[in-house]
Amino acid sequence: MGSRDRGLVCGACWSRLPLLPKPWCERCGHPRLPALASGATDCPVCRLLDPRCVRARSVCWVPHAQSTPLLAALKYQGWWGMADGMAERMVRYGGAVLDGIRSPCVIPVPLAAARLRERGFNQSAHLAAALARRTGGTVLDDVLVRVRTTESQTQLTPAERRANVHDAFAAPVQRRAAIRGRTLVLVDDVLTTGATLNACAVALLDGGASDIRYWTFGRARSDADRP
């Protein structure tokens, strides 16, 4: 590790992240396919997101030989210090998700109670805290809760993912005043099909939020991105 490297990951490793290549879709931040580069609007990822999601941004492709181990270290191995380096890249490459927001309200996607007890921490909460420190934002970690346990999304089809998290989240009535009329930024580690983030967005919008943004470190390739 060189003298200028800081944190748990060296600069050389961060530099090998598979960044999402430009040009990006203005709304969802997904790389625009060659067929859409001329200005067509049929973005394959925009179609997946809740229509009330104003903007989404991510840093890099997942899975990948470089990004997957970094996320695994944060998510499964308890390397909480990884969150700051990830947040630094999220701000650098995806800070446009905050355009038009003066004081961001960042909300981590909550874990089920059983999973939180098992793991001992919520990786999205660590990311949200690191992002708040870097943007002058505020973490609201009690305005969104899981109201039922769900299966792991990893091995599910897109349709199964949507069904799995349907009505799995809620905005507690006693905390809705904190989000009423506000723009909220949902934070998670990876955007795959958007099912979890969409389910969270529905709960927050039903609770009175004005609009929603999605902010993640990783993003899965859509079918259209694969060779």
LUMBADREN-404602 format. One line per 2 residues: number of its first residue (from 1); their letters; for each residue x, y, z of N, C-alpha, C, O. Coordinates in pm, whole numbers, plus 50000, padded with zeros to 5 digits. Layout:
NUM> a> X Y Z X Y Z X Y Z X Y Z | ...
//
This chain:
1> mg> 50085 49880 50000 50000 50000 50000 50088 50124 50000 50179 50135 50081 | 50061 50217 49909 50141 50337 49899 50113 50434 50012 50015 50419 50085
3> sr> 50201 50533 50026 50188 50628 50137 50062 50712 50126 50015 50766 50226 | 50006 50726 50005 49887 50809 49987 49758 50730 50002 49649 50788 50002
5> dr> 49767 50597 50016 49649 50515 50031 49595 50523 50171 49672 50523 50267 | 49462 50529 50185 49400 50535 50315 49292 50429 50323 49239 50385 50221
7> gl> 49260 50390 50446 49149 50299 50464 49187 50154 50446 49305 50118 50446 | 49084 50070 50431 49104 49926 50424 49142 49877 50286 49194 49766 50272
9> vc> 49117 49956 50184 49141 49916 50046 49239 50014 49983 49223 50135 49996 | 49339 49962 49914 49439 50050 49854 49382 50118 49729 49283 50075 49671
11> ga> 49448 50226 49691 49403 50301 49575 49403 50220 49447 49317 50238 49361 | 49500 50129 49434 49506 50046 49314 49382 49958 49301 49330 49939 49191
13> cw> 49336 49904 49413 49216 49820 49410 49092 49901 49375 49009 49859 49295 | 49080 50020 49437 48966 50105 49401 48969 50141 49253 48865 50149 49189
15> sr> 49089 50163 49199 49099 50205 49059 49057 50097 48962 49031 50126 48845 | 49050 49972 49008 49010 49862 48920 48860 49833 48926 48814 49735 48867
17> lp> 48785 49916 48995 48640 49897 48996 48584 49904 48854 48628 49987 48774 | 48489 49818 48821 48427 49821 48688 48320 49931 48681 48201 49902 48687
19> ll> 48364 50055 48669 48271 50168 48670 48169 50156 48558 48199 50104 48450 | 48047 50204 48585 47945 50206 48480 47991 50301 48370 48016 50418 48396
21> pk> 48001 50253 48247 48053 50337 48140 47951 50442 48093 47831 50415 48089 | 47999 50558 48059 47915 50663 48003 47897 50639 47854 47979 50570 47793
23> pw> 47791 50695 47794 47691 50785 47852 47587 50711 47933 47556 50595 47906 | 47533 50780 48035 47432 50722 48123 47294 50776 48088 47280 50885 48032
25> ce> 47194 50697 48121 47057 50747 48118 47045 50858 48222 47088 50841 48336 | 46988 50969 48185 46981 51084 48277 46900 51051 48402 46932 51099 48511
27> rc> 46796 50969 48388 46712 50939 48503 46774 50832 48592 46796 50856 48711 | 46804 50716 48536 46844 50603 48621 46994 50582 48630 47040 50501 48710
29> gh> 47073 50654 48550 47217 50641 48558 47273 50515 48496 47392 50486 48513 | 47190 50438 48425 47238 50315 48364 47307 50347 48232 47263 50436 48160
31> pr> 47415 50274 48199 47479 50298 48070 47379 50284 47955 47303 50187 47949 | 47382 50380 47866 47289 50377 47753 47338 50278 47650 47455 50280 47612
33> lp> 47249 50192 47604 47284 50093 47504 47308 50162 47370 47251 50268 47345 | 47391 50103 47283 47417 50167 47153 47290 50202 47076 47284 50306 47010
35> al> 47189 50116 47085 47064 50142 47013 46990 50263 47068 46906 50320 46999 | 47023 50303 47194 46952 50415 47256 47036 50542 47256 46989 50648 47297
37> as> 47160 50533 47210 47250 50647 47220 47202 50765 47137 47241 50879 47163 | 47118 50740 47039 47069 50848 46954 46964 50934 47022 46924 51037 46968
39> ga> 46918 50892 47142 46821 50973 47213 46691 50904 47242 46601 50964 47302 | 46676 50778 47200 46554 50704 47232 46541 50690 47383 46640 50698 47455
41> td> 46420 50670 47432 46397 50674 47577 46361 50538 47637 46329 50531 47755 | 46366 50432 47558 46324 50302 47608 46438 50237 47687 46494 50136 47645
43> cp> 46470 50295 47801 46580 50246 47884 46533 50120 47958 46428 50122 48021 | 46610 50009 47951 46565 49884 48014 46560 49891 48165 46484 49816 48227
45> vc> 46639 49977 48227 46639 49987 48372 46532 50084 48420 46469 50059 48523 | 46510 50192 48349 46402 50284 48386 46269 50211 48396 46185 50243 48481
47> rl> 46250 50114 48309 46124 50039 48310 46105 49961 48440 45992 49935 48481 | 46216 49925 48505 46208 49845 48627 46176 49928 48750 46122 49876 48847
49> ld> 46208 50057 48746 46197 50141 48865 46055 50194 48882 45983 50215 48785 | 46017 50215 49008 45889 50278 49036 45883 50410 48957 45979 50487 48961
51> pr> 45773 50436 48887 45766 50556 48804 45782 50686 48883 45810 50791 48825 | 45764 50679 49015 45779 50800 49097 45922 50819 49146 45951 50917 49216
53> cv> 46011 50728 49112 46154 50746 49142 46210 50848 49045 46214 50825 48924 | 46254 50960 49098 46300 51071 49014 46436 51042 48952 46461 51076 48837
55> ra> 46525 50978 49030 46661 50958 48982 46725 50842 49057 46693 50818 49174 | 46815 50771 48991 46890 50663 49055 47035 50670 49006 47062 50703 48890
57> rs> 47128 50637 49095 47269 50636 49058 47341 50521 49129 47308 50486 49242 | 47439 50463 49059 47524 50358 49114 47667 50383 49064 47689 50467 48977
59> vc> 47762 50310 49121 47903 50331 49087 47954 50228 48986 48014 50265 48885 | 47930 50098 49014 48001 49996 48939 47916 49871 48919 47813 49852 48984
61> wv> 47962 49785 48827 47894 49660 48801 47916 49559 48913 48025 49550 48970 | 47812 49485 48943 47817 49372 49036 47728 49262 48976 47617 49293 48934
63> ph> 47772 49137 48972 47899 49086 49024 48017 49116 48931 48001 49138 48811 | 48135 49117 48992 48261 49139 48920 48374 49098 49012 48361 49104 49134
65> aq> 48484 49057 48953 48596 49007 49033 48651 49112 49129 48709 49076 49232 | 48634 49241 49097 48686 49345 49186 48582 49397 49282 48612 49417 49400
67> st> 48459 49421 49236 48359 49483 49322 48293 49384 49418 48262 49421 49531 | 48273 49261 49376 48203 49164 49461 48275 49139 49593 48209 49139 49697
69> pl> 48407 49117 49595 48475 49097 49724 48466 49219 49816 48460 49203 49938 | 48466 49339 49759 48455 49459 49844 48318 49464 49911 48308 49494 50030
71> la> 48214 49436 49834 48080 49435 49892 48064 49323 49993 47999 49341 50097 | 48121 49207 49965 48112 49095 50058 48181 49127 50190 48135 49087 50297
73> al> 48292 49200 50182 48363 49237 50305 48277 49326 50393 48277 49312 50516 | 48202 49417 50331 48113 49504 50408 47989 49428 50455 47951 49437 50572
75> ky> 47928 49353 50363 47796 49296 50389 47798 49174 50479 47710 49155 50562 | 47900 49090 50462 47901 48962 50533 48013 48946 50635 48002 48865 50726
77> qg> 48120 49024 50619 48236 49005 50704 48252 49115 50809 48344 49110 50891 | 48164 49213 50807 48166 49316 50910 48278 49418 50897 48316 49480 50996
79> ww> 48331 49435 50778 48433 49538 50758 48363 49673 50737 48354 49722 50625 | 48314 49731 50845 48232 49852 50836 48309 49969 50776 48250 50058 50714
81> gm> 48440 49969 50795 48520 50079 50740 48514 50087 50588 48550 50190 50531 | 48470 49979 50522 48456 49982 50377 48353 50086 50333 48362 50140 50222
83> ad> 48257 50113 50419 48147 50201 50380 48196 50340 50343 48140 50403 50252 | 48299 50390 50410 48345 50525 50381 48406 50535 50242 48379 50630 50168
85> gm> 48488 50436 50205 48545 50436 50071 48439 50421 49963 48448 50482 49857 | 48338 50339 49991 48229 50323 49896 48149 50453 49883 48114 50494 49772
87> ae> 48122 50516 49997 48049 50643 49994 48126 50749 49917 48067 50830 49845 | 48258 50750 49932 48339 50846 49857 48318 50830 49708 48301 50929 49636
89> rm> 48317 50705 49660 48295 50681 49517 48150 50708 49477 48125 50755 49366 | 48056 50680 49566 47915 50709 49534 47894 50859 49514 47820 50899 49425
91> vr> 47958 50940 49597 47947 51085 49581 48019 51131 49455 47970 51217 49381 | 48137 51073 49431 48217 51116 49316 48149 51084 49184 48145 51168 49094
93> yg> 48095 50962 49172 48041 50918 49044 47889 50928 49035 47833 50925 48926 | 47822 50939 49149 47676 50942 49146 47614 51055 49222 47496 51051 49256
95> ga> 47694 51159 49251 47643 51270 49330 47527 51343 49266 47454 51416 49334 | 47508 51325 49134 47395 51391 49067 47261 51344 49118 47159 51407 49092
97> vl> 47260 51233 49191 47133 51186 49249 47076 51290 49346 46957 51290 49374 | 47163 51377 49396 47120 51478 49493 47086 51612 49430 47055 51708 49501
99> dg> 47091 51622 49298 47064 51749 49233 46929 51806 49279 46826 51737 49278 | 46931 51932 49320 46810 51999 49363 46776 51979 49510 46675 52031 49557
101> ir> 46860 51904 49582 46836 51879 49725 46939 51956 49807 47060 51939 49785 | 46895 52038 49899 46988 52115 49982 47040 52032 50100 47160 52028 50124
103> sp> 46951 51969 50171 46989 51891 50290 46934 51750 50271 46818 51723 50305 | 47015 51659 50218 46965 51524 50186 46916 51449 50309 46979 51453 50415
105> cv> 46805 51380 50294 46756 51285 50394 46783 51146 50338 46715 51102 50245 | 46880 51077 50395 46916 50945 50343 46857 50837 50432 46861 50846 50555
107> ip> 46802 50735 50368 46729 50630 50439 46784 50495 50398 46773 50458 50281 | 46842 50420 50490 46892 50287 50456 46778 50188 50442 46679 50194 50515
109> vp> 46792 50096 50347 46695 49987 50336 46710 49900 50460 46820 49850 50487 | 46603 49879 50537 46615 49805 50663 46625 49654 50643 46566 49598 50550
111> la> 46699 49590 50731 46705 49445 50735 46589 49391 50818 46535 49460 50904 | 46552 49266 50791 46458 49197 50880 46522 49182 51017 46644 49169 51029
113> aa> 46440 49183 51121 46492 49176 51258 46578 49053 51280 46683 49060 51344 | 46534 48938 51228 46610 48815 51248 46746 48822 51180 46846 48778 51235
115> rl> 46748 48879 51059 46874 48890 50986 46967 48990 51054 47089 48971 51056 | 46909 49097 51109 46991 49196 51179 47053 49134 51304 47169 49160 51334
117> re> 46976 49052 51376 47032 48985 51494 47143 48888 51454 47246 48878 51522 | 47122 48819 51344 47221 48721 51299 47350 48788 51253 47459 48744 51287
119> rg> 47335 48895 51176 47451 48961 51117 47513 49061 51214 47634 49080 51216 | 47427 49125 51295 47478 49221 51392 47487 49363 51341 47521 49454 51418
121> fn> 47458 49386 51214 47468 49521 51157 47392 49521 51024 47363 49416 50967 | 47363 49642 50977 47298 49661 50848 47395 49737 50758 47427 49853 50785
123> qs> 47443 49672 50654 47542 49735 50566 47488 49862 50502 47563 49956 50480 | 47359 49865 50472 47301 49985 50411 47300 50102 50509 47314 50217 50468
125> ah> 47285 50073 50638 47289 50178 50739 47428 50239 50748 47442 50360 50764 | 47531 50156 50737 47669 50208 50737 47695 50294 50614 47759 50398 50623
127> la> 47646 50251 50498 47660 50332 50378 47586 50464 50392 47639 50569 50356 | 47465 50460 50444 47386 50582 50461 47457 50680 50554 47461 50800 50527
129> aa> 47513 50630 50664 47583 50716 50759 47705 50780 50693 47732 50899 50713 | 47779 50701 50615 47897 50755 50548 47858 50859 50444 47927 50960 50428
131> la> 47749 50836 50373 47702 50934 50274 47655 51063 50341 47680 51172 50290 | 47587 51049 50453 47541 51169 50525 47659 51254 50570 47655 51376 50561
133> rr> 47765 51188 50618 47884 51263 50660 47946 51339 50544 47994 51451 50561 | 47944 51280 50426 48011 51341 50311 47925 51445 50241 47977 51527 50165
135> tg> 47795 51444 50264 47705 51536 50193 47637 51637 50285 47562 51722 50237 | 47663 51628 50416 47594 51715 50509 47449 51676 50526 47366 51758 50567
137> gt> 47417 51552 50495 47280 51505 50504 47245 51450 50641 47327 51451 50733 | 47123 51402 50652 47071 51345 50776 47022 51204 50749 46953 51179 50650
139> vl> 47059 51112 50837 47010 50975 50826 46878 50963 50902 46870 50997 51020 | 46777 50914 50833 46649 50884 50897 46635 50732 50897 46593 50673 50797
141> dd> 46669 50670 51008 46670 50524 51012 46550 50464 51086 46546 50344 51113 | 46452 50549 51118 46335 50498 51189 46204 50532 51117 46096 50520 51174
143> vl> 46215 50576 50991 46095 50613 50916 46052 50503 50818 45951 50516 50749 | 46130 50395 50814 46100 50283 50725 46134 50154 50798 46246 50139 50848
145> vr> 46040 50063 50806 46063 49937 50878 46014 49820 50793 45926 49834 50708 | 46075 49705 50818 46024 49581 50758 45913 49528 50848 45928 49519 50969
147> vr> 45803 49495 50786 45689 49446 50864 45671 49296 50852 45585 49237 50918 | 45750 49234 50768 45750 49088 50762 45883 49039 50708 45953 49111 50636
149> tt> 45919 48917 50743 46043 48857 50698 46028 48810 50554 45923 48758 50516 | 46132 48830 50475 46131 48787 50335 46246 48691 50309 46343 48686 50384
151> es> 46233 48616 50201 46343 48530 50159 46458 48615 50104 46439 48731 50068 | 46578 48555 50099 46687 48619 50028 46647 48634 49882 46588 48543 49823
153> qt> 46679 48748 49823 46643 48774 49684 46739 48708 49585 46709 48702 49466 | 46851 48660 49632 46963 48624 49545 46925 48527 49434 46962 48547 49319
155> ql> 46851 48422 49468 46821 48316 49370 46683 48329 49307 46638 48237 49238 | 46616 48441 49328 46479 48456 49279 46475 48522 49141 46563 48600 49106
157> tp> 46372 48489 49064 46351 48556 48936 46298 48698 48963 46255 48727 49075 | 46301 48786 48863 46247 48921 48884 46104 48921 48936 46071 48999 49026
159> ae> 46017 48835 48881 45879 48829 48928 45871 48780 49072 45792 48830 49151 | 45955 48681 49106 45958 48630 49243 46011 48735 49339 45966 48744 49453
161> rr> 46106 48813 49294 46159 48921 49378 46050 49022 49412 46037 49064 49527 | 45972 49060 49313 45865 49157 49338 45763 49102 49436 45719 49172 49527
163> an> 45725 48976 49417 45627 48915 49506 45684 48899 49647 45611 48913 49746 | 45812 48869 49656 45877 48844 49784 45874 48967 49875 45856 48955 49996
165> vh> 45891 49085 49816 45899 49207 49898 45771 49290 49893 45766 49399 49951 | 45669 49240 49825 45543 49316 49818 45487 49337 49959 45469 49241 50035
167> da> 45459 49463 49994 45404 49499 50125 45493 49453 50240 45445 49427 50351 | 45624 49443 50215 45716 49401 50321 45767 49519 50404 45832 49499 50507
169> fa> 45738 49642 50361 45789 49762 50429 45673 49856 50462 45567 49853 50399 | 45697 49939 50562 45596 50039 50599 45664 50160 50661 45772 50149 50719
171> ap> 45599 50274 50649 45642 50395 50719 45557 50407 50844 45437 50431 50833 | 45615 50393 50964 45535 50399 51087 45455 50529 51095 45508 50636 51067
173> vq> 45331 50517 51133 45242 50634 51138 45300 50744 51226 45292 50862 51192 | 45359 50705 51339 45410 50804 51434 45535 50877 51383 45577 50976 51443
175> rr> 45595 50830 51271 45714 50895 51217 45688 50962 51082 45781 51013 51020 | 45564 50962 51036 45537 51014 50903 45554 51165 50892 45578 51216 50783
177> aa> 45542 51234 51002 45562 51379 50996 45705 51414 50952 45728 51519 50893 | 45800 51325 50981 45940 51350 50947 45967 51339 50798 46068 51390 50750
179> ir> 45878 51273 50723 45901 51256 50579 45798 51326 50493 45812 51332 50371 | 45695 51379 50555 45585 51437 50478 45634 51554 50392 45692 51650 50443
181> gr> 45610 51543 50262 45646 51650 50170 45794 51661 50138 45836 51758 50076 | 45874 51562 50179 46019 51572 50161 46068 51479 50050 46006 51378 50018
183> tl> 46182 51518 49992 46253 51432 49898 46345 51341 49978 46423 51387 50060 | 46336 51211 49953 46412 51112 50029 46505 51035 49937 46473 51009 49821
185> vl> 46620 50998 49991 46719 50923 49915 46735 50786 49979 46788 50774 50089 | 46689 50682 49910 46701 50545 49959 46840 50492 49927 46887 50505 49814
187> vd> 46905 50432 50026 47041 50382 50010 47044 50231 50030 46990 50179 50127 | 47109 50161 49936 47129 50017 49947 47264 49983 49886 47327 50068 49822
189> dv> 47307 49859 49905 47439 49822 49852 47436 49797 49701 47528 49838 49630 | 47329 49730 49651 47324 49694 49510 47182 49714 49457 47084 49685 49526
191> lt> 47172 49763 49334 47045 49766 49262 47049 49653 49160 47132 49653 49069 | 46959 49557 49176 46953 49444 49083 46833 49460 48991 46848 49505 48877
193> tg> 46715 49425 49037 46593 49449 48959 46516 49571 49010 46420 49615 48946 | 46558 49624 49123 46487 49738 49182 46369 49698 49268 46299 49785 49319
195> at> 46344 49568 49284 46224 49525 49357 46223 49573 49501 46121 49625 49548 | 46334 49557 49571 46339 49599 49712 46327 49750 49726 46250 49800 49808
197> ln> 46403 49822 49645 46396 49968 49651 46257 50018 49614 46206 50112 49675 | 46195 49955 49515 46059 49996 49477 45960 49973 49592 45874 50057 49618
199> ac> 45973 49859 49660 45882 49830 49771 45901 49932 49884 45805 49974 49947 | 46026 49971 49908 46053 50074 50009 45994 50208 49965 45936 50280 50046
201> av> 46009 50239 49837 45958 50366 49785 45807 50375 49801 45755 50480 49839 | 45737 50267 49773 45592 50266 49787 45552 50299 49931 45462 50379 49954
203> al> 45621 50238 50027 45589 50262 50167 45613 50408 50205 45532 50468 50275 | 45724 50465 50159 45758 50602 50195 45666 50703 50126 45625 50802 50186
205> ld> 45633 50677 50000 45543 50767 49928 45402 50760 49986 45333 50861 49998 | 45359 50638 50022 45229 50625 50088 45230 50696 50223 45125 50739 50273
207> gg> 45348 50707 50283 45360 50774 50412 45371 50925 50401 45377 50994 50503 | 45373 50978 50279 45369 51123 50262 45490 51186 50197 45490 51307 50176
209> as> 45595 51108 50164 45712 51166 50097 45671 51224 49962 45576 51176 49899 | 45742 51328 49918 45706 51391 49790 45767 51319 49672 45700 51300 49571
211> di> 45894 51279 49682 45956 51200 49577 46075 51125 49633 46119 51150 49746 | 46126 51031 49553 46226 50934 49598 46341 50929 49499 46321 50939 49378
213> ry> 46461 50914 49552 46580 50885 49471 46641 50753 49523 46625 50720 49640 | 46710 50678 49435 46779 50555 49474 46930 50576 49457 46975 50631 49356
215> wt> 47006 50531 49557 47152 50547 49553 47216 50418 49601 47197 50379 49716 | 47293 50352 49514 47360 50227 49551 47505 50230 49507 47545 50310 49421
217> fg> 47585 50142 49568 47724 50128 49525 47731 50042 49399 47796 50081 49302 | 47666 49926 49399 47674 49834 49286 47545 49832 49205 47439 49872 49252
219> ra> 47559 49784 49082 47442 49767 48996 47461 49641 48912 47568 49617 48856 | 47356 49560 48905 47360 49440 48823 47334 49476 48678 47260 49570 48648
221> rs> 47393 49400 48589 47366 49418 48447 47223 49373 48416 47174 49274 48470 | 47158 49447 48328 47028 49403 48278 47050 49298 48170 47163 49280 48125
223> da> 46945 49230 48128 46959 49132 48020 47016 49196 47894 47092 49134 47821 | 46979 49321 47871 47026 49390 47750 47174 49422 47757 47236 49444 47653
225> dr> 47234 49426 47876 47376 49456 47891 47465 49335 47869 47585 49348 47844 | 47405 49216 47881 47488 49096 47874 47521 49060 47730 47440 49082 47640
227> p> 47642 49004 47708 47684 48969 47572 47588 48867 47511 47607 48825 47397
//
